[in-house]
Amino acid sequence: VLRAAAIARGPSLNGDGVTARGAGEVAKLRADCQAPLIAALADRGDPAGMQAIITASSSKSADVRLAAIKALGKVGDVTCVDVLCKAIADGKGAEPQAGADSLRLLRGDGVEAALLRAAKAAKPAPRAVLIDVLADRKADGAMPIFMAAARDKDAGVQVAGLKALGRLATPADLPALVELLVSANSDAARAEAERTVVLVSRKVAGKSAQADTVLAALKAAKSGRARIVLLQAAGKIGGSKAFGAVKAALGDKEAGVNDAAVRALAAWTDAEAIDALLALVDNAKDKVHRVLALRGAAGLLASAERPAKRKLEIYTGLLAKADRAEDTKLILAGRGALDDPGALKVVEGLLAEPGVKGEAELAMVNIAGRIVASAPDAAAAAARKLIAETRNDRIRQQAQGILKKVKKPQK
């Protein structure tokens, strides 16, 4: 107990040679005392204890090794890079993560140069970790390593390189990043390359120009595969130019390209895509494409700036074309945002359908709540129907609240 108390006071002790004397005691203690002493030496932040801690990093005790690896991030210098890289490559349990965390903290001349050399020489698994460390450190001179890693044959290294590029690349790197996207040879690499291209494209000043590099590559693309991945990226970047390119690819003679365009359009987040989606709902030959378009249109209409009457017409049309309960539910979710009494009649017709009854009730009570002031009689009639028929206590309570507002209008 006394020894533990003395060790705990270590970080606050003053005087010349305190750290050196403490470091000299590390190897003499039992393993259960070495780890807390190492932690205390690290908290002092005095490099005088570094050599003893380096020695402890190869201890037979897992607890001592882990404590030493963690400590080196606080008191180490460039001479500790190899020790910590070894912990990443060969360590057990929590040691690889601790080694990486200490490398993120390590300061001093030559550290980043040593890390760059280590990353180049490392085997695939530790190399991927070191790439992540370099990205966290925003290390000067690391971009060539990231680019090389993004082209590596090892999937883990490739994804690590692409993630680093997504964080640190600039718009000037976009041509190379687009090339990486087109040449990606696995689903994981392709997904990460797409994410990277989208992230870096959004760093371009001016939204209207953000998709320019991808669209230039799309225009020059000769293979269907390249066009597909570029359309997908353009859809996620967004903007009017990208929308035009995606819309132009609808109906492409190559089925995969057409499919990519439909999916990009269905995931569009701007209301400019509504009319194109509605046209797809009416004209698409593929059932899956019609469903995707219907869902996309329903999602956009909920927040689109359209007259309530026009929204009601569109929602009514979409409901008539929805042949699956999950699609009807999605459309009903948007309908609940309407403030037109006419919407109540359409929703009421769905109360008898067990598969969507809950969503229809919710849409109905939401619409009624929105029209209490403008159409109190219609709101009250809807509320009474819900109170009489629903088995949902929350819906009943909301409906009762609507009736109270109708009977006692708000001032």
URTALIN-V654818 format. One record per backbone hydrogen bond with DSSP energy under -0.5 kcal/mol. NH is the residue of the N-H (numbers start at 0). CO is the residue of the C=O. E is the energy in kcal/mol with one decimal. If there is no record, write none. Layout:
BEGIN
nh: {NH | NH}
co: {CO | CO}
e: {E | E}
END
This chain:
BEGIN
nh: {4 | 5 | 6 | 7 | 8 | 9 | 11 | 12 | 12 | 17 | 20 | 21 | 22 | 23 | 24 | 24 | 25 | 25 | 26 | 27 | 28 | 28 | 32 | 33 | 34 | 36 | 37 | 38 | 39 | 40 | 41 | 42 | 43 | 44 | 44 | 45 | 46 | 48 | 49 | 52 | 53 | 54 | 55 | 56 | 56 | 57 | 58 | 64 | 65 | 66 | 67 | 68 | 69 | 70 | 71 | 72 | 72 | 73 | 74 | 75 | 79 | 80 | 83 | 84 | 85 | 86 | 87 | 88 | 89 | 90 | 90 | 94 | 97 | 98 | 99 | 100 | 101 | 102 | 103 | 104 | 105 | 106 | 110 | 113 | 114 | 115 | 116 | 117 | 118 | 119 | 120 | 121 | 126 | 127 | 128 | 129 | 130 | 131 | 132 | 133 | 134 | 135 | 136 | 137 | 137 | 138 | 141 | 144 | 145 | 146 | 147 | 148 | 149 | 150 | 150 | 151 | 157 | 158 | 159 | 160 | 161 | 162 | 163 | 164 | 165 | 166 | 167 | 168 | 172 | 173 | 176 | 177 | 178 | 179 | 180 | 181 | 182 | 183 | 183 | 189 | 190 | 191 | 192 | 193 | 194 | 195 | 196 | 197 | 198 | 199 | 200 | 201 | 202 | 203 | 208 | 209 | 211 | 214 | 215 | 216 | 217 | 218 | 219 | 220 | 226 | 227 | 228 | 229 | 230 | 231 | 232 | 233 | 234 | 235 | 236 | 237 | 242 | 243 | 244 | 245 | 246 | 247 | 248 | 248 | 249 | 249 | 251 | 254 | 256 | 257 | 258 | 259 | 260 | 261 | 262 | 263 | 264 | 265 | 266 | 267 | 272 | 273 | 276 | 277 | 278 | 279 | 280 | 281 | 282 | 283 | 289 | 290 | 291 | 292 | 293 | 294 | 295 | 296 | 297 | 298 | 299 | 300 | 301 | 302 | 303 | 305 | 310 | 311 | 312 | 313 | 314 | 315 | 316 | 317 | 318 | 319 | 320 | 321 | 321 | 322 | 326 | 327 | 328 | 329 | 330 | 331 | 332 | 333 | 334 | 335 | 336 | 337 | 342 | 343 | 344 | 345 | 346 | 347 | 348 | 349 | 350 | 352 | 353 | 355 | 356 | 359 | 360 | 361 | 362 | 363 | 364 | 365 | 366 | 367 | 368 | 369 | 370 | 374 | 378 | 379 | 380 | 381 | 382 | 383 | 384 | 385 | 386 | 387 | 388 | 389 | 392 | 395 | 396 | 397 | 398 | 399 | 400 | 401 | 402 | 403 | 404 | 405 | 406 | 407}
co: {0 | 1 | 2 | 3 | 4 | 6 | 8 | 8 | 9 | 14 | 16 | 17 | 18 | 19 | 20 | 21 | 21 | 22 | 22 | 24 | 24 | 25 | 29 | 29 | 30 | 32 | 33 | 34 | 35 | 36 | 37 | 38 | 39 | 40 | 41 | 40 | 44 | 45 | 46 | 48 | 49 | 50 | 51 | 52 | 53 | 54 | 55 | 60 | 61 | 62 | 63 | 64 | 65 | 66 | 67 | 68 | 69 | 70 | 70 | 71 | 76 | 77 | 79 | 80 | 81 | 82 | 83 | 84 | 85 | 85 | 86 | 91 | 93 | 94 | 95 | 96 | 97 | 98 | 99 | 100 | 101 | 75 | 107 | 109 | 110 | 111 | 112 | 113 | 114 | 115 | 116 | 117 | 122 | 123 | 124 | 125 | 126 | 127 | 128 | 129 | 130 | 131 | 132 | 133 | 134 | 133 | 138 | 141 | 141 | 142 | 143 | 144 | 145 | 146 | 147 | 148 | 153 | 154 | 155 | 156 | 157 | 158 | 159 | 160 | 161 | 162 | 163 | 164 | 169 | 170 | 172 | 173 | 174 | 175 | 176 | 177 | 178 | 179 | 180 | 185 | 186 | 187 | 188 | 189 | 190 | 191 | 192 | 193 | 194 | 195 | 196 | 197 | 199 | 200 | 205 | 206 | 208 | 210 | 211 | 212 | 213 | 214 | 215 | 216 | 222 | 223 | 224 | 225 | 226 | 227 | 228 | 229 | 230 | 231 | 232 | 233 | 238 | 239 | 240 | 241 | 242 | 243 | 244 | 245 | 245 | 246 | 248 | 252 | 253 | 253 | 254 | 255 | 256 | 257 | 258 | 259 | 260 | 261 | 262 | 264 | 269 | 270 | 272 | 273 | 274 | 275 | 276 | 277 | 278 | 279 | 285 | 286 | 287 | 288 | 289 | 290 | 291 | 292 | 293 | 294 | 295 | 296 | 297 | 299 | 299 | 303 | 306 | 307 | 308 | 309 | 310 | 311 | 312 | 313 | 314 | 315 | 316 | 317 | 318 | 320 | 323 | 323 | 324 | 325 | 326 | 327 | 328 | 329 | 330 | 331 | 333 | 334 | 339 | 340 | 340 | 341 | 342 | 343 | 344 | 346 | 347 | 349 | 351 | 352 | 352 | 355 | 356 | 357 | 358 | 359 | 360 | 361 | 362 | 363 | 364 | 365 | 366 | 370 | 374 | 375 | 376 | 377 | 378 | 379 | 380 | 381 | 382 | 383 | 384 | 385 | 390 | 391 | 392 | 393 | 394 | 395 | 396 | 397 | 398 | 399 | 400 | 401 | 402 | 403}
e: {-2.3 | -2.4 | -2.4 | -2.2 | -1.2 | -1.5 | -1.4 | -0.7 | -1.3 | -1.3 | -2.5 | -2.4 | -2.9 | -1.9 | -0.8 | -0.9 | -0.7 | -0.9 | -0.5 | -0.9 | -0.9 | -1.3 | -1.6 | -1.8 | -1.5 | -1.6 | -2.8 | -2.2 | -2.1 | -2.6 | -2.3 | -2.0 | -1.0 | -0.7 | -1.3 | -0.7 | -0.6 | -1.8 | -1.8 | -1.6 | -2.7 | -2.2 | -1.9 | -1.2 | -0.6 | -1.5 | -2.0 | -2.5 | -2.5 | -2.1 | -2.4 | -2.7 | -2.3 | -2.0 | -1.9 | -0.6 | -0.7 | -1.7 | -1.6 | -2.2 | -2.4 | -1.4 | -2.5 | -2.5 | -2.1 | -1.6 | -1.8 | -2.3 | -3.2 | -0.5 | -1.5 | -2.5 | -2.2 | -2.8 | -2.2 | -2.5 | -2.3 | -2.0 | -1.6 | -1.0 | -2.0 | -0.5 | -1.5 | -2.2 | -2.3 | -2.4 | -2.0 | -2.3 | -2.6 | -1.8 | -1.8 | -1.7 | -2.5 | -2.3 | -1.3 | -2.5 | -2.3 | -1.6 | -2.1 | -2.7 | -2.1 | -2.3 | -2.1 | -0.6 | -0.8 | -2.2 | -1.4 | -0.5 | -2.3 | -2.8 | -2.4 | -2.6 | -2.2 | -0.6 | -1.0 | -1.7 | -2.5 | -2.5 | -2.1 | -2.6 | -2.2 | -2.6 | -2.2 | -2.2 | -2.3 | -1.2 | -2.2 | -2.6 | -2.4 | -1.6 | -2.1 | -3.0 | -1.8 | -1.9 | -2.1 | -2.4 | -2.0 | -0.9 | -0.7 | -2.8 | -2.6 | -2.1 | -2.7 | -2.4 | -2.2 | -2.3 | -2.6 | -2.6 | -2.6 | -2.6 | -2.3 | -1.7 | -1.4 | -1.6 | -1.7 | -1.3 | -1.4 | -2.8 | -2.4 | -1.9 | -2.3 | -2.3 | -1.5 | -1.1 | -1.9 | -2.3 | -2.0 | -2.1 | -2.4 | -2.1 | -1.8 | -2.7 | -2.4 | -1.4 | -1.9 | -2.6 | -2.3 | -2.2 | -2.0 | -2.6 | -2.8 | -2.0 | -1.0 | -0.5 | -0.5 | -1.2 | -1.8 | -0.7 | -0.6 | -2.2 | -2.6 | -2.2 | -2.2 | -2.5 | -2.5 | -2.3 | -2.5 | -2.7 | -1.2 | -1.6 | -1.7 | -1.8 | -2.3 | -2.8 | -2.1 | -1.7 | -2.4 | -1.6 | -2.2 | -2.9 | -2.0 | -2.3 | -2.6 | -2.5 | -2.6 | -2.6 | -2.5 | -2.8 | -2.4 | -2.3 | -1.9 | -2.5 | -1.1 | -1.2 | -0.8 | -1.6 | -2.6 | -2.5 | -1.9 | -2.4 | -3.0 | -2.5 | -2.1 | -2.6 | -2.6 | -1.8 | -1.0 | -0.9 | -0.6 | -0.6 | -0.6 | -2.1 | -2.5 | -1.5 | -2.1 | -2.5 | -1.8 | -1.1 | -2.2 | -1.7 | -1.8 | -2.2 | -2.0 | -1.3 | -0.7 | -1.1 | -2.2 | -2.7 | -1.1 | -2.1 | -1.4 | -1.6 | -0.8 | -1.6 | -1.0 | -2.6 | -2.5 | -2.1 | -2.6 | -2.4 | -2.6 | -2.0 | -2.5 | -2.6 | -2.0 | -1.4 | -1.3 | -3.2 | -2.2 | -2.5 | -2.4 | -2.1 | -2.3 | -2.6 | -2.0 | -2.1 | -2.5 | -2.1 | -1.7 | -2.8 | -0.7 | -2.3 | -2.4 | -2.2 | -2.6 | -2.5 | -2.0 | -1.8 | -2.1 | -1.9 | -1.7 | -2.1 | -2.4 | -1.9}
END
